[in-house]
Every structure is written in structure tokens, then in C-alpha cells.
């Protein structure tokens, strides 16, 4: 959450910092700020409440320049969104700091620093860190030593970047629980929360590991691990290009990313289906031996990724005949799970840096699972590094805060996992080939589903003036209904709930009337007739219902019921992915009609790296 960018060069770094902030704004947009250190003078700082564009305008009125600087775009945790709570925070006029994370012992440290005479200007935990390091600087040999002494006092999660007018030739960074990447140029160096921020200036990156502290200069970087030992981290070359992060002809990143899903799912599947089967080696060189020993699966994730896990449970239990439990990461590590040593532990995360998911993984490693599989979209993320087995979803950069292609590629990846495990559970060869065929044909199916866009845009008008909506699903479509409700409330701010359709008469039916539209999906499966009965329950109570239905389902439009047929019959393996797209498009068009900020919805950020 929050975006950090820093640069040191033989040129004015302010344009680099501002472009980096623009590319990181999906991580938080409550406020933004920049600080530049220059030899012989104080650190110059500019801050604004609101989005990066406001900071850009402020710099036009009061420009700053320099060859060493840091910048930040904030998602508020401690302290309301305001200019005085915006980063960078300073200690005097000589030291500035930006921070991503949460300092858990900030209250104790603040009381101690106030007693020592420090005056605080903000409500944030970050200003505590600035004053703490500032108090260490006079008794430290250099800025690096002051930062090292300061972070030893910190409890919690942090990514820090620090500059000082007394040390204008370096930026010091530290990582604990939050990602930091260093970019290497020719005669210049950079730091950021994400490679996306630095793609216009470099393709060569170093990813810091937990506990690392680094001193960045124009000519390179010195890295020290948690024990203070000088270490070397490998240099990676990013395969991303700068224009991969541009919207192109689309109005919003979310729209672009919805329409990228056929290609993204194809990328997930590419080279992972060989000779009509999914080889275990797609998950790692040792996966075959591990998969042979699996007798149960535990899935842990957050948000949209959690919904993907719920879908996977139906497949793993129904096709693989393996018990499967799915749990929210933020809850998992606060109980005492009973673990058998033949259970595969699966974590799902778009960013690979979601703190709740990472901490759940670290807690799980103490419990004796058979192995740990990470399903992730970001190479070199903490989740990838800390997992025994990995499946990269290859969705490409996802900038819109509301996840779309990350979700559908996670579903595709989990279906690959299901097929790799099912072969060992005695899945009949003919059935395996049928499922493989469905999976291979999914990208082309998604292309046809996207042709429903214009029709869904028209239907969205019915939702624009509503305050509530109900999403229903049965069986494996219940998690899809949950995801559809989440999308609608994330970007349109309409209160939306999802229920299993069979639970309608156990409470939610009391809410149904003409002012609360009901959305459901009706694939042609064993639960179809029961779903038809649920549709009649809604009609009987005067509710308005929108149904996305299989063309062979027999569900037809009637008074109070609008049926939108899928373009062609959808197989069991295809249904979760295929029925997700209409719900994404519905949420998108409703949000556009309501005039909300689709890509940057209020109070949310893309990568949740705090608890």
C-alpha cells in the first residue's frame, strides 16, 4: 500500500520521481509529496492532499530541483488524509523519510521522543521514524548507521527511504515486511515499491530481502542483511516494458484489463498442457514427488484471491476427491489449525506482497505441512521467494485497484493444479481429456463473452440509481456471485451482498423489492432447476432480476426477469471464468454511469502490505 520512489543521479531527479509516483498511484492516492536533498542547503519538501496531479500543480507554482530525492503517494492508515499527514516526513530541515507499512510500537516511541524534546506535526506513525533516525544521526558515523540504529527500535512492517542534507550523495533504504526494489542505471540509481515505477529509466533491478538495509549512490548499491553482513543480491532484468502500463484506447485501466483476459488466460495456460496433460513440473522440478504424497489441500488468501480459492475447493474435492479447506489469511494465523503432514498449503496473491497472506504462510511453515505452493502474478515477490512450489499466472501488470484479469488467471492456474492432482487421484482419461479441452478453449470463449459488452452497458442503467444489490449463485457459482458483489461495491459504492441462492428464503428474501435488483448466473448444470425456483421466489416478491444464462438452460425473460444469454454453451470447467466477465462488465459500466473513479476507488489501494 503506499508508493515509494527515489532517485540519485547527475541530473534533476524531480521528473523521474513524479513519473514514478504517477505509475505507483494505484498503491494509494490520499496524498502525495516529494523531498530533495541538495549539498549545502536544507532538504526541500512539497506535499499536497489528494492525488499526484495536485502535487504536480503545486510544483508548477513552487518548483524544486536536485539530484537526490524521494517521493511518496499515500494510502492513509495512521492519520486522516491531509497535507500535514502526507509524506515525506522530516526531522528538522536536514532529514526526510518516506514509509510504507505500519509501525506497531509508534506510541511508545513517540512518547519517548516527545520527552526528549521532539515536536510532532502529524498524526502518523511515520513521523516517529523520521525523528527517531534524526535523533540517531548526530551520534552515527553516517546516514546508513543512523538508519540501522533506528530500525532496531521498530516493531511492525516497513519499507523506508531516507535522504539527508548532511549525506546528499546517498539514499538509505530498509525493508521489513514491505517490498523494496532498487533500479540500476548508468551513473544513477533508483528505488521504488514496484518495478513499474522505474521502467522508463531502467530494466535492471535488485530485490531486497527481509531485514535488508541498503545504501544507494550514483555508482551502485551496498546491501547489508539483518545481521549487518555485507551481501550481494542478484540483479534481475525485467521483461516488462514501460508502455505495458499505458491505457491505450481504453477509458480506464479496469476496462483495458477486462478486455485483456482472453490473452491473459492464454498466457497462464501456455506450455503447461503437454500431450494432453498437465505435468507436475509446471509447478516446480520437485512437484511430482510432492503431488504423489498429497492427501489434502489447504488454501489461504485474501479478497478476490480468496474467492478464487473457494472456486478451487469445488474442483479439488469434486474432481480430485481430496479434502480442501479455504480460509481468509487475516484469520488463519490467529487460531490453532490442526495440520496433517500430507497436506499441500496453497497461497494465492496477485502481488505476492499481501502482508496477511505472507504472515499466514510464515505461520504455516511452523506447522508441518507437506509443501507450500504459491500462485502469484509478480516474479521476485516475497510469496514467490518463500514458497517451495510456484505457479506464475502471467497476467501482466494490473493497475486497476479492482482486480479482474488477476482473478481469472488465478482460476485458470487453480484448474491446472486440479488437473495435475486429479491424475494421481484416478481421474479417468476420457474425463481428463474433456476437461483439458475445455481449459484450452477457454480463451476463445472469453473473446465471445466480451461481445456482450454493449448489451451489458445498456442494462447497467437500471443499477445506476440503486443503493443496494443482491447477487445469487448456486454451487461453484456462489463464489462467483461473491466476486461480482465485491466488484460492484468496490467501484460503484453500491452496497452489494452475495448469497447462495438456496439461502434466499432463510433471511435475504426480506430485503427483496423493486429497489433492490438481484443478479444471478445460470449455467446449465445439476443445480439449474433449483435456481429456477429461486428466480420465481424473487419474482413473487416484486423483485427485479438480471440473469446471465446458458443458452441451453431454458431460462427465459419474463415480467421482472431479464435474461442475457451467454454466446454459447459453457462447460463445467469454463463456467467460473466465463460467468465472471459479465459481472465485471456490469460493475464497470455502473461505476462509469455513477461517475466514480473507476481505477482508484475511495479508501482502497491495490497492494495491501499492512495488517
N, C-alpha and C positions, 0 to 999 in steps of 0.2 A: 504494500500500500504505500503511498507517497513515492515520489520520484526524485532521485538524486542524480545530478550530473556535475562533473568538474573537469577542468582542463588547465594545462600549463603548457605554454608554447612561446615561440618567438614572435608572436603576432597577437593582436587583440582577440581575446577568447570570448568576449561577450556574445558575438553572433553564434559561436559554437554552442555556448551554454543555452541560449534562447531556442535554437533549433532543437537541442536535446530535450528541453522542457516541453516543447510542442509535441515531440514524439513520445514523451512519457506521461502526458496529461491524463491518459486513461487510468493511471495509477492513483489519481487524486486531483481534485480541482477546486478545493475550498479556498486556497490562497497560493501565492507564488512569490518567490524572492530570489535575489542574486547578491553575491558579495564578491568583491575583487580586492586582492591584496597587491599593493604596489610598494617597491622599495622606498624607504624614507618617508612614508606617509601612513595615515591610518587606513584601515580596511573600509572601503566604501560599500554601502549596502542600499538596496532598493527593495521594497516589499509592497504588495498590494493584496487586498482581499479579492477573492474571485478567481477567474480563470487566467491562464497565461497571457491572453490577449490584453488584459488590463495592465499587466506588468510591462508588456511591450509598449503600450501607450505611455506609461509612466516614464519609461526610459527615453522616449522621444522628447518628453518635457525636461527631464533631468538625466542626461546620458552619463554613463560611466564607461571606462575602458581600462584594460590592464591585461597582463599576460599570464595571470594566475587567478583562478576564481572558481567558485562553487555556486550551484543554484538548486532550487527545490520547488516542487509542486506538491501541495499538501492535501492529505485526507485526514480530517480532524479526528483525533482520539482524546487527547488531554487539552481542554480549552476550546471554546467556540471558534468557528471560522471568523477571523478578524485580522487586520493588519498587524496588531501587536502580538498576535499568536503565530504569525507567519514566520517561516524560516527564511534565511539563516538567522540564528540567534547568536548574540555576541557577548563576550566578556570584555567590558571596556570598549575601546575603539581599535584594539590590536588583534583580536582573535574572533573568528567567525566559524560557525559549525552548522551543518545540516544533518538530519537524523531521520531514519526510517525505523519504526519499531515502537516498543513501549518499555520504559524503564520502571520496573516494579517497585524499587526502593527509592523513588524520587522524593517522596515526602520526607523521609529520614534525612536524605542528603540535603534537601532544601532547608530544613530547619538548621542543620549544621552550618551551611554556608551563610544563611541569614545571620546567625550568631557571630560568624566571623566577619560580618560587615558587607556581604554581597547584597546588592539591591536588584530585585527581580522586576521585570517589566511585563511579564506574560504569565499565563496560567499553565504553561506547558511543562511537561517533563523534560523536554529538550533543553530549555534554558538552564536547567540544573546541570546538565552535562557540560554546557559551554562554560559556566562559572567554575565547575569542578576542574576541568582541564586548564582553564585560565589561572586558577589558584596554584596549579602544579607547575606552570611554565617558568616562573622565576627560580624555582629550585631544581629545574631539569636542564640537562645539557642542551636539548633541542626540542622541537615540537614533537618528534616521534616519541621521545622518552616521556614527555608530559602526557601524551595521549595514552601511552602504555600504563602509566601510573593511574590515570583517570579511569580507564575501563576496568581495572582491577577492582574498583569500588562498585561497579554497576551490576545490578541484577535485572534480568529480563532479556529482551531481544533488541538488537540494534544493528544498523548499518550507519556508519559515521563517515563524514568527510570534513576535514578541518583545515583551515588556512590561517596564517598569522602574518601580520605586517613585520614581525621580527624574524620570520623564516619565509620570505617571499619566493624562495626557489623550490618549494615543495608543497604537495598536498598529502596529508596523512589520512589514511582510511583504516577502518576497523570493521570486522564483521562478527556477529554472533546471532544466529537465527534469522537474519535477513540477507538477501542476496547482494553481492557487490561484484562488478566486473570491471577490469582495467583494460583500457584500449591502448594499443601501442602504435604510434605514428613514427615519422622520421623527424627527429628533433623536437617531438612533442608527445605528450602522454595525456590520457583521459581516464575518467572514472564515471561509472553510472550504475543505476539499479538494473539496467537491462541493456543488452546489446543494441536494441532498436534505437536507443538514443544516440549511438555513436556511429551508425552505419554510414552517414555522409562523410566521416573523416577517417575511418579505419575499418579493416576487416579482421584484424589480428587482436585476439583477446586472451586475457588471463582471468580465470575464475577463482576468486578467493575461497578458501575453505573455512570451516567453523573455527573461530578463535584467531584467525589471521589478522595481523596488522601490517600495513604496507606504507612505505614512503615513496611517493611518486615524484619524479623530477622530469625535466625535458628529455633526458637521455635514457631513462629507464625506470626500473622499479626494484626496490629491495623489500622482500617479504619475510616476515617472521611469524612462526606458528605460535600456538597458545603457550608453549613453554619458553618462548623467546629465542628459539633457534632459527638461524638464517636458513630459509628453504627456497627451493625453486618449484614453481608451479608451471605445468605445461602451457605452451602457447597454442591456442586453437584458432583456426581460420573459419570464420562464419561463412555459411553458404547463402545467407540471406543477402539481398540487395536492397539498397535504400528505397527504390520505387515500389518494393513489395508492401510497403507501409502506406502507400497513397490510395485514395479512394477511387481514382479513375472516374468513370462516368456516373458513379452511384452517388445518391444524395447523402448517404450515411455509410459508415463502416459496417453497421449491422446489416444493411441491405446488401452490400458487397459480399459479406461473409455468408449470408444465407444463400446467395447465388453461387458461391464457390463450393458448396457442399458436394455436388457430384464429383468434382475434381478431387476434393479433399478426401472423400471416402475411397476413391480410386487409388490415391496415394497410400492410404492406410493399408489397402489390400495388396498393393504391388509387391511381387516377388515373395509373398507369404503364402501363396497357394501354389504348390508344385505337384504336378502329376496327379491332380485331383484330390489333394490332401493338404492339411496344414501341418508342416513339420514342427516338432517341438523346438527345433533350433532357431525358429523365428523369434523366440523369447530369450535366447542365450545359449551358449555352447553346452552348458550342463543341464539344460531344461529337460531333456528326455529322461534322464535318470531320476530327476526330481518328480516329474509328472507321473512316472510309473508308481511312485510311492504315495501319491496324494489320495486321501480318503475323505477330505472335507475342504471347504473353501471359506475363508473369512474376508469380506470386502469392507474397506473403511474409506470414507470420502466425505466431502462437504458440498452443499449446494447442488448445483447441476450435476456434478460428478457423482454425488450420492444417488440421484435419480437414475443415472446410468447403471450404477451398481444394483439398484432394485430391479431393473430390467434383466440384468445378467443372472440374478437369482433364479428367475423363471427358467432360463435356458439351462443353467448349470444343474438345477435339480430335475428339470423335465427331460433333458436330453442326455446329460452325463450321469444322471442318477447319483449325484454327490450332494450331501447336505451343504447348504450355503447360507451363511448369515451375513447380513449387511447392516452396517452401523455408521452413525454420524461420528466423524472423527473427534469433534469437540466433546463428545460424551464418552467415547470409548475408553480413554485413559483415566477416567475418574471413577471407574468401577473395577471389579476384580474378576475379569473373564476367566473361565475355565478353558484351558487350551490343551488339545491333544497334539502330539508330536508328528502327526501325519497330515497336518492342516497347512494349506497354502494361504499365506497372508497377502492380500492384494490391496494396494493403494492406487487411487485414481486422482489425478490432478492435472489440469491444463498447464499451469505454470510450473509445477514441481516445487513451488516455494510456499505453498499454503501452510502456515505455521501449525494450525491444528492437525493437519494431516501428517506433517513431518514429526510432530511430537508424539502422535499416536503410533507412528512407525517405530520411533525410538523406544517408546514404552513396550511395544510388542516384541522387540528384539530381546527383551529380558525374559520373555515368557515361554520361549522354546518352540516356536512354530517351525515347520519343516523348511520353509524358504519364504523369501519376501520378493514379490513381483510388483514393479511399478509400471503403471500405464500413464504416459505423460506426453506432452506436446513439445517440451522445451529441452533440447540436449544440454548437458552440463549443469542442469538444475540439481538442487540438493537431493530431490527424490530419486533422480537417476543415479547419482553417485552413491546413494546409501542403500540401493536395492540390489538383491542378488541377481534377479532377472528383470529385464526391461522390455517393454514394447512401446516404441515411439509411434504416436498417432499420425505424425507428419501433416497436421492440419495447416501448418504455416502460421504466420503471425495473426493473432486475433486481437484486434484493437477495441472493438465494441465491448463495453462492460458486460452487457447481457450476452452470455455465451450461446453460440449457435453451432458453428462447424466443429468446435471442440467437443460438443456433446455427441453429435452424430458420428464423429470419428472414434470417440470412446466406445460407442455402441458397436461399431464395426470391429474395433480391437477386441472387445469382450466376446464377440461372436467368434473371432479367430481363436481365442482362448478356449471357448466352449468346444469347438471342433477338435482342437488339439487334445483336450481331455477326454472327449467322448469316444474317440478311437480306442482309448485304453479302457473304457467302460463297456465295451461290447456293442457300440453303435453299429447297426447293420450297414453294410457297404452301400446298398441302394439308397438308404435314407441319408447317409453321409453325402453321397453324390448329389442328391436332391437339394440338400442344404448348401453345399458348395456352389451349385448352380445359382441358387437364389442370391447368395452373397455376391458372386461375380456379376450378376445382373443388376445389383442394387444401384450403382452409379447411373446407369441409363434410366432406371425407374425414376430416380430423383430428378433427372432432367425433365421428364414428362410431368412430374408433380409440380415443378416450378412454373409450368404453363398455366397453373391455376391462379397465378398471382393477380391478374386483373379482376377475376371473379371475387377473390377474397378481399381485394381493395374495396369493391363495391359493398360487400357485406359488413365491412368494418364500420361503416357509417351508423349501423344500428347500435354500436357499442360506445360511440364517442361521447354520448351524454349520460352514460350509465355510471353508477358509483360502485356497483358490485357485479360479480360474475361467478358462476359455478361451473367447474369442469368435472366431467364424469368419465370414468373408464372402468372396464372390467378386465380382470386377469392382468396380463402383461401390459395392457394399455392404461392401467391405473397410474403407474409411474410416468407415463407419457402425459396423462392429464395433469399430474403434479408439475411437470416441466412446463406445460402450456400455461397453467395458472401463474407459475413463477415468472415467466416471460411477460405476461400481461401486467402484473403488478410492478415488476422492475422498471419498465419503461413508460407505461401509461399512467401509473399511480392509481389504477382502478383496483379496489380490493377484490381479490380473486381467491377462491378456495377450490381444492380438488378433493373429491371423494370417490371411493369405489362405488360404482353405480348401484350395487346391491345394498348399500348402506343408506340410500336415499330416504327410505321411509323410517329410518331409525334416528331421525333428527333433522337433517338438512332440508327435507321437503317443506318444513315450516317456513323456510326463507323464500321459497319459490313463488314469484309472481311476475307480472308483466315488466317490472322494473329490474328484474334480476335475470339476465339471459343465461341460458345453460348451454354449454358447449360439450360435445362428446364426439368420440370416434367410434366407428362401427365396422371393424374388419369382419370378414366372413369367416368366423371361427366358431368353436363349440359353444361360446357364451352369447352368440348373436341373438338367439330367441329371448334369453333373459334380458338382454339390453333393450330389445324392442318393448318389453313390458315396462322397463324403467322409463322409456320415452313416453309411453302412454300415461304413466304416473305424473310426469311433468305437464303434459297436455291437460290432464284433468284438473290441474291446479291453476290453469291460466298462464303457465309459463311459456316463454319464447325459447325455442330450442334450435341450435345450429348443429347439424350432424355431418361429419365428414365420413362418407360411407363407401365401402367396396361396391363396385358396380354390380356384383352378383349377390349382394346382401339382401335385396328385396326391400330395403328401407326407402320409402318414398315421401316426398314433400306432402304436407297437409296443413290445415289451419294450425298455426302455432309452431310448425316444424318446417325448417328449411334444410333440405338435404343437398349437399355438394358431393357429387360422386368423384372418387379418385379416377384418374385417367385410365387405369387398367387394374385387373385383379392383382392383389398384393399377397405374397407368400408369408408364411408364419415368421420366417427369419427376417423378412424385409419390413414387416409391419411397423415395428417400433421406430425405425429410422424414417420410413415413408410418411407415417402419420404425424411425425414431429414437425415436418416442414410447413404444413398448413397452419399449425398453431403458432409457429414462429412468424409467418407472414401476417396472420391475423393480429398478433400483438404489435408488430411493426407498423402496420397501416393505422391501427387505432391510435398509437402514440403520435404518428405524423399528424393525424387529424386533430388531436388534442394540443399539438404544438409543443410537446415536451422535448427535452434534449435527449434524443434517442441514444446517442453513443455515450453520453455522460450523465446518466440519471442521477438525481439528487441523492445524497447520502451514501452513495456506493462507490466502490473502486474495483479495479479488475483483479488485482492480485492481493489476497488478504494475508499479509505477513505478520499480523498481530493476533493475539487471542481475544 
